[in-house]
């Protein structure tokens, strides 16, 4: 289980839940249901980390709750 903050919202335009992972640039997923979106983002986080390792890029440590203004 990953400990990155997730931002989850419903897109009326696309009629899906969207999940963003702010600490991993470009890491996001969607799903028709809330649970499906979470399941999908867990896969994408794993793939993001694997790709970063393969490319020798740093993997950010989870910082916990982020503060947005």
Beta strands, then each sheet from edge to edge (+ up, - down):
strand 1: 7-11
strand 2: 16-20
strand 3: 28-31
sheet 1: 1+ 2- 3+
end
